[in-house]
Amino acid sequence: MFLRTDKTVILSDLEKLTLNKEAKDFANETRAKNNIEEIKPYNVVRFIEDQGYFVFQILNLGTSGFIRIVGKHKVIFLNASESLGRQYYTAIHEYCHLIKDLAKIKEIDNLSEEEKEYEMSKMEYFAYKFTDYFLMPESALLNYLKINEIHDFSKITIKNILGVQHHFQLSFRQTTRMLNKYEVISKEQRDEFNSYSSKDNPELLKKITEDNKFPLGLISPLAESRIPDIYLDSIIDNIKKGRITRKKVLFLAELLQKPSLVEVGPNHE
């Protein structure tokens, strides 16, 4: 569901401008509706699950994330092998699809391939912009900089960047991208800071993070897959009571990377 296609539909500048504004407004409305305070950090996964959705963080998922309907539950799958900051970004991107696009997916499926690709491209562009504005609203960033007395942006330090990253719970490169987007740092500053986050030297960012007394969680993958306890307990209970066929148990065990489910208890064909 909402899988990216290899075909690229080019949106016009006017379409992008319109979608950007609509996404920004929707992000601000969604934050306000859910009482997310500008100066207070929050847990992205808990925020989503508090609304009745589930988030499954699965190792080696093969893609950054997607949505599935599992039984009666709406589930966001995340690749737990990616950094936690990246997972949070994907989670909010997919959350946008859940609250805005899920009801329209059947309607879109009935369109021609060309029309479908166009509508999906608009959805994807909107979701990317929504995620940017939801995770780091400009007003929240400016408040953070003011509270932390960061006034001379030309002298912003790597420690300042890491502080912003951990306050907003982002990946390092998402942090520098958004700071540049809001003109807090220049393109040259962004590129300089990004040199700390290189595929050629993946240990450098860890060292810089540790040297500046920040935890490594946001730039690290999970050690193991995570499924909400309430969901796993429900599955185990249904297996024990024979409410799930063996075929479904095998499917869930593979999907959730929980082979132990097969041994839980009685199930029927």
MIPAFI-99393 format. One line per 5 residues: number of its first residue (from 0); their letters; for each residue x, y, z of N, C-alpha, C. Coordinates in steps of 0.02 Angstrom, whole numbers. Example, Ala and Ser with C-alpha at 12.3 -4.5 7.8 and 13.67 -1.06 7.14 Angstrom:
<pts>
0	AS	660,-284,390,615,-225,390,660,-165,390 | 642,-112,354,684,-53,357,645,2,394 .
</pts>
This chain:
<pts>
0	MFLRT	42,-59,0,0,0,0,44,62,0 | 30,109,-45,69,169,-54,142,154,-72 | 151,100,-110,218,83,-132,243,132,-184 | 307,150,-180,336,195,-229,345,159,-296 | 333,193,-350,341,162,-416,405,187,-448 .
5	DKTVI	428,149,-498,489,168,-533,477,228,-580 | 414,237,-599,398,292,-644,393,357,-606 | 418,410,-635,418,475,-602,370,522,-639 | 321,548,-604,276,597,-632,299,666,-608 | 315,708,-655,341,774,-638,283,821,-624 .
10	LSDLE	282,847,-563,231,895,-544,255,965,-563 | 208,1008,-580,226,1077,-598,246,1116,-535 | 280,1171,-545,299,1214,-489,238,1238,-450 | 185,1255,-487,124,1278,-454,92,1223,-413 | 91,1162,-439,64,1105,-402,105,1094,-338 .
15	KLTLN	171,1097,-344,214,1087,-286,203,1142,-234 | 196,1203,-257,185,1260,-212,119,1251,-174 | 67,1231,-211,2,1221,-180,3,1164,-130 | 33,1107,-150,37,1049,-105,80,1065,-44 | 133,1103,-53,176,1122,2,137,1162,55 .
20	KEAKD	98,1210,32,59,1251,78,6,1209,114 | -29,1167,75,-81,1125,104,-50,1077,156 | 9,1049,141,41,1003,187,63,1038,251 | 89,1099,244,109,1138,302,50,1154,347 | -5,1175,317,-66,1190,355,-92,1128,390 .
25	FANET	-93,1072,354,-118,1009,382,-74,985,439 | -9,992,431,38,972,485,27,1014,548 | 20,1079,539,8,1123,596,-59,1107,630 | -110,1094,589,-176,1077,616,-173,1011,655 | -136,963,628,-132,897,660,-94,901,725 .
30	RAKNN	-41,941,728,-4,950,790,-49,984,843 | -85,1036,821,-129,1073,868,-185,1028,893 | -214,989,848,-269,944,867,-247,893,919 | -183,872,915,-157,822,961,-116,851,1018 | -121,918,1026,-90,952,1083,-15,939,1088 .
35	IEEIK	19,939,1031,92,931,1033,123,999,1045 | 157,1006,1101,186,1070,1120,249,1083,1080 | 259,1146,1062,316,1164,1020,383,1153,1054 | 386,1164,1119,451,1162,1153,461,1097,1192 | 416,1049,1184,422,987,1223,431,928,1175 .
40	PYNVV	486,891,1183,496,831,1141,442,779,1155 | 429,735,1106,380,682,1115,404,620,1079 | 376,563,1095,394,500,1065,349,486,1005 | 378,483,946,340,476,884,299,411,883 | 331,356,900,297,291,898,239,290,947 .
45	RFIED	251,315,1008,198,316,1058,141,361,1036 | 158,418,1005,107,463,980,60,428,931 | 89,390,884,49,355,834,7,300,866 | 38,262,911,2,206,941,-52,229,990 | -43,287,1019,-95,314,1063,-159,330,1025 .
50	QGYFV	-154,335,959,-214,348,918,-247,284,892 | -222,227,916,-255,164,898,-223,128,840 | -169,154,813,-132,119,760,-76,78,792 | -46,33,753,11,-5,777,72,12,736 | 131,9,767,194,19,732,236,-43,744 .
55	FQILN	254,-78,689,298,-136,692,366,-115,665 | 418,-122,706,486,-107,684,522,-173,673 | 531,-190,609,555,-256,589,625,-252,559 | 670,-292,584,738,-293,557,739,-318,485 | 783,-288,444,793,-309,375,728,-312,335 .
60	LGTSG	688,-260,342,622,-258,310,628,-256,234 | 682,-226,208,692,-223,136,671,-157,105 | 634,-118,143,614,-51,121,606,-9,185 | 603,57,177,599,100,237,535,91,276 | 479,80,240,417,70,276,357,67,230 .
65	FIRIV	301,44,257,238,40,220,181,29,269 | 120,32,243,60,20,283,28,-46,262 | 2,-82,310,-37,-142,296,-97,-144,344 | -151,-175,320,-207,-191,363,-197,-263,385 | -184,-274,449,-173,-341,477,-232,-357,521 .
70	GKHKV	-276,-401,496,-338,-414,531,-381,-351,530 | -397,-326,589,-437,-264,593,-393,-204,610 | -328,-215,613,-283,-163,635,-247,-128,577 | -239,-63,583,-199,-24,535,-128,-21,563 | -80,-45,523,-12,-53,548,38,-17,503 .
75	IFLNA	85,18,535,142,47,500,202,2,512 | 231,-23,458,292,-63,462,352,-17,450 | 402,-22,493,463,17,486,523,-31,483 | 575,-9,448,636,-49,443,679,-34,504 | 680,-81,552,717,-71,614,793,-72,602 .
80	SESLG	814,-92,542,885,-92,527,911,-23,505 | 865,24,495,885,93,482,891,130,548 | 923,188,547,931,227,609,863,245,636 | 860,253,702,796,269,734,769,336,709 | 813,385,698,791,449,671,758,442,604 .
85	RQYYT	786,399,562,757,385,496,689,349,504 | 685,304,552,622,268,564,567,317,585 | 584,365,627,534,414,648,508,454,588 | 554,472,543,533,509,483,484,467,442 | 502,404,431,459,359,391,392,349,426 .
90	AIHEY	394,344,493,332,333,531,282,389,519 | 305,452,522,260,508,513,238,514,440 | 282,496,394,264,495,323,205,446,312 | 212,387,339,159,337,331,97,355,371 | 108,387,428,51,411,469,9,461,428 .
95	CHLIK	42,503,390,6,550,347,-38,513,298 | -11,460,268,-51,419,222,-111,389,258 | -101,367,320,-155,336,358,-213,384,370 | -197,445,392,-250,491,412,-278,531,353 | -242,532,297,-266,573,241,-283,533,179 .
100	DLAKI	-246,481,164,-251,449,98,-284,380,99 | -285,347,156,-308,277,157,-378,269,130 | -422,316,146,-492,311,123,-499,318,48 | -448,347,15,-453,360,-57,-417,308,-99 | -383,259,-68,-340,215,-106,-379,171,-154 .
105	KEIDN	-440,147,-134,-479,106,-179,-503,146,-239 | -521,208,-227,-541,252,-282,-484,262,-332 | -424,271,-306,-366,281,-349,-349,217,-388 | -359,160,-356,-345,96,-390,-388,86,-452 | -445,119,-455,-489,111,-513,-473,158,-570 .
110	LSEEE	-423,202,-561,-403,248,-614,-357,213,-664 | -347,245,-721,-299,219,-769,-229,222,-739 | -182,185,-768,-114,184,-741,-83,254,-740 | -95,293,-792,-67,360,-795,-97,405,-741 | -163,401,-732,-196,441,-681,-175,419,-611 .
115	KEYEM	-167,353,-603,-147,327,-538,-77,352,-519 | -31,350,-566,38,373,-553,39,447,-535 | -4,486,-568,-8,557,-554,-34,569,-484 | -88,535,-465,-117,544,-398,-70,520,-344 | -35,464,-357,12,438,-308,71,485,-299 .
120	SKMEY	93,517,-353,148,565,-349,128,624,-306 | 66,647,-314,42,703,-272,39,682,-199 | 15,622,-187,11,596,-118,80,593,-86 | 128,567,-124,196,560,-97,227,628,-83 | 218,674,-128,247,742,-118,216,774,-57 .
125	FAYKF	150,768,-51,115,796,7,141,765,72 | 148,698,72,169,663,133,240,683,153 | 284,691,105,353,713,121,352,782,152 | 314,828,124,311,895,150,277,896,219 | 224,858,226,189,853,290,238,831,344 .
130	TDYFL	279,780,328,326,753,377,377,805,399 | 403,844,351,449,898,368,419,946,418 | 359,970,402,328,1022,443,301,994,509 | 281,931,509,256,900,570,312,889,621 | 368,864,597,424,848,642,462,910,665 .
135	MPESA	467,960,621,502,1021,640,468,1082,612 | 416,1107,645,385,1169,624,434,1227,633 | 431,1275,587,479,1330,591,473,1368,657 | 412,1380,681,403,1417,743,433,1379,802 | 427,1312,801,456,1271,855,532,1275,854 .
140	LLNYL	560,1273,794,633,1279,788,657,1347,814 | 624,1400,793,645,1467,815,638,1475,891 | 586,1445,920,579,1446,992,636,1409,1026 | 654,1352,998,710,1313,1027,775,1353,1024 | 788,1384,967,850,1423,960,851,1482,1008 .
145	KINEI	793,1513,1017,789,1570,1063,800,1548,1135 | 767,1495,1155,774,1470,1224,846,1450,1239 | 880,1422,1189,948,1400,1198,1000,1453,1179 | 976,1514,1168,1019,1572,1156,1067,1561,1097 | 1040,1532,1044,1078,1524,982,1055,1579,935 .
150	HDFSK	1093,1632,932,1073,1692,896,1113,1704,832 | 1178,1693,837,1222,1705,779,1229,1641,740 | 1187,1634,688,1186,1572,651,1250,1559,612 | 1289,1610,599,1352,1601,564,1402,1564,607 | 1389,1562,673,1436,1529,719,1406,1466,751 .
155	ITIKN	1354,1441,720,1322,1382,746,1371,1323,746 | 1370,1282,798,1419,1229,807,1388,1160,797 | 1432,1110,792,1407,1042,785,1367,1022,847 | 1387,1047,905,1349,1033,966,1278,1063,962 | 1273,1123,933,1207,1154,922,1165,1110,876 .
160	ILGVQ	1196,1085,823,1160,1043,775,1134,980,809 | 1177,949,849,1158,888,884,1102,902,935 | 1104,961,965,1051,980,1012,984,985,977 | 984,1017,918,922,1022,878,898,953,858 | 945,911,835,928,843,814,892,804,869 .
165	HHFQL	920,807,929,892,767,983,829,797,1012 | 821,862,1007,759,893,1029,701,872,984 | 713,873,918,660,857,870,659,784,849 | 707,744,875,707,672,862,712,655,788 | 761,684,755,770,675,683,835,637,668 .
170	SFRQT	842,616,606,908,592,584,953,653,577 | 1018,642,575,1065,698,571,1055,737,507 | 1050,703,451,1044,738,387,976,771,378 | 925,744,407,860,778,407,865,843,446 | 903,841,500,912,902,541,947,957,501 .
175	TRMLN	1002,940,468,1038,992,430,997,1015,370 | 959,969,341,917,989,283,864,1039,304 | 831,1026,361,779,1071,384,808,1138,408 | 866,1137,440,898,1199,461,915,1242,400 | 936,1210,347,950,1247,285,885,1271,253 .
180	KYEVI	833,1229,255,768,1248,226,741,1310,259 | 751,1316,325,726,1374,362,778,1431,365 | 831,1423,327,883,1475,320,918,1491,386 | 922,1441,430,961,1448,491,1035,1437,475 | 1048,1388,432,1116,1378,408,1117,1383,332 .
185	SKEQR	1174,1402,305,1182,1408,233,1194,1340,201 | 1191,1337,136,1206,1275,100,1277,1252,116 | 1323,1300,120,1393,1284,135,1399,1254,205 | 1364,1284,253,1365,1257,321,1334,1187,323 | 1279,1178,287,1246,1112,285,1295,1060,258 .
190	DEFNS	1328,1075,204,1375,1027,174,1433,1012,221 | 1456,1064,256,1511,1054,303,1489,1008,360 | 1430,1020,388,1406,978,442,1392,907,417 | 1368,900,356,1353,834,329,1416,792,320 | 1474,823,319,1536,785,313,1547,741,375 .
195	YSSKD	1512,756,430,1516,714,490,1473,651,482 | 1429,651,433,1384,594,422,1397,566,353 | 1446,522,347,1468,497,282,1466,421,281 | 1443,394,225,1442,321,217,1514,293,216 | 1562,336,195,1631,314,192,1662,309,261 .
200	NPELL	1634,345,310,1660,344,378,1602,345,428 | 1565,291,432,1504,290,473,1518,297,548 | 1579,285,569,1595,290,640,1606,362,663 | 1618,408,615,1633,477,633,1575,510,671 | 1514,502,645,1457,534,677,1447,506,748 .
205	KKITE	1458,441,756,1453,411,822,1502,443,870 | 1564,452,847,1616,482,889,1598,554,908 | 1576,592,857,1558,662,869,1499,666,918 | 1451,621,910,1393,620,954,1413,604,1026 | 1454,554,1034,1477,535,1101,1520,589,1132 .
210	DNKFP	1565,619,1092,1609,671,1117,1569,731,1144 | 1510,743,1114,1469,799,1135,1415,779,1185 | 1423,718,1213,1380,694,1268,1307,684,1249 | 1295,662,1186,1228,645,1165,1222,570,1157 | 1163,541,1169,1154,468,1159,1157,449,1086 .
215	LGLIS	1172,385,1073,1179,362,1004,1115,335,974 | 1060,334,1013,999,302,991,973,325,923 | 972,390,910,942,417,849,981,397,786 | 1046,383,794,1086,367,735,1101,292,731 | 1066,253,771,1077,181,773,1014,142,754 .
220	PLAES	1022,82,726,964,38,715,943,5,780 | 887,-28,780,867,-66,839,906,-131,842 | 916,-157,901,952,-220,908,909,-280,889 | 842,-272,895,797,-326,877,730,-296,854 | 690,-336,821,625,-312,798,581,-296,858 .
225	RIPDI	536,-248,848,490,-228,901,418,-230,875 | 376,-265,913,304,-267,899,269,-246,964 | 217,-205,961,183,-184,1023,160,-244,1065 | 173,-242,1130,155,-298,1174,81,-314,1171 | 39,-262,1167,-33,-273,1166,-55,-313,1105 .
230	YLDSI	-21,-302,1048,-37,-339,986,-13,-411,992 | 49,-419,1015,78,-485,1021,39,-528,1071 | 18,-498,1127,-22,-534,1177,-88,-557,1147 | -118,-514,1106,-182,-530,1074,-174,-589,1026 | -120,-588,987,-107,-643,940,-97,-709,977 .
235	IDNIK	-56,-706,1030,-42,-767,1069,-106,-795,1100 | -148,-751,1125,-211,-772,1155,-256,-806,1104 | -259,-777,1044,-301,-805,991,-274,-872,966 | -207,-879,966,-177,-942,945,-194,-996,997 | -186,-980,1061,-199,-1028,1114,-272,-1052,1114 .
240	KGRIT	-317,-1006,1094,-388,-1024,1094,-411,-1051,1026 | -363,-1063,981,-380,-1094,917,-420,-1050,871 | -415,-984,878,-454,-938,836,-418,-920,771 | -357,-942,764,-317,-925,704,-295,-990,671 | -304,-995,606,-284,-1055,569,-208,-1061,570 .
245	RKKVL	-183,-1122,560,-111,-1133,558,-79,-1093,501 | -114,-1089,445,-88,-1051,388,-78,-978,408 | -126,-949,445,-121,-880,467,-64,-872,519 | -57,-924,563,-4,-921,612,64,-921,578 | 73,-964,529,136,-966,492,150,-900,457 .
250	FLAEL	97,-870,429,104,-805,395,126,-752,445 | 92,-749,503,108,-699,554,178,-710,582 | 197,-772,593,264,-787,620,318,-762,573 | 307,-770,508,356,-745,460,354,-669,454 | 293,-642,451,284,-570,444,315,-532,503 .
255	LQKPS	304,-557,563,326,-522,624,394,-544,648 | 425,-592,610,490,-620,629,487,-648,700 | 433,-685,714,424,-716,779,409,-791,769 | 461,-831,751,449,-903,738,420,-940,798 | 430,-913,858,404,-945,919,328,-948,920 .
260	LVEVG	295,-906,879,222,-907,877,195,-975,854 | 234,-1010,812,212,-1074,786,206,-1125,842 | 245,-1116,896,246,-1164,951,201,-1143,1009 | 164,-1089,1002,126,-1062,1059,72,-1110,1084 | 34,-1137,1039,-22,-1178,1064,-63,-1205,1006 .
265	PNHE	-122,-1231,1020,-164,-1263,968,-188,-1212,916 | -190,-1235,855,-222,-1196,802,-250,-1246,752 | -296,-1224,711,-330,-1270,666,-316,-1251,594 | -327,-1299,551,-314,-1288,479,-368,-1244,450 .
</pts>
